[in-house]
Amino acid sequence: MSAARGKHSGFRGGMRELVSTPGRVAGLILFVLALIFIFENMQQVGIRLLFWEVTMPLWLALLGMGVVGALCGALLFRRH
C-alpha cells in the first residue's frame, strides 16, 4: 500500500471518511432531501413581479426566495 493512499483506500474507506462526523451525515441527508425536493417540484409556475410575469420551475423560484431571505438575515444580523 502506498503512503499517498493512506489506510482508508477504496470505496469503503472513502465512505467511512464521508460519514465520519455527525455534521457530515446531516449535510449528506440535507443534500439528498434537497435533490428529492428539486425533482418533485420541476413543474413550471407563473410568477408576477410588479408589471411582469415570468415562468420558471417552482424549485428555482423557492431557491431564489431562500437566497433573498438569507441575504436579508445576513445584512440585518451581522456583527459590526
Protein Blocks (a to p, Z undefined) as FASTA:
>chain_A
ZZklommgcjklmmmmmmmpfklmmmmmmmmmmmmmmmmmmcccdddehjaccdddfklm
mmmmmmmmmmmmmmmmpcZZ
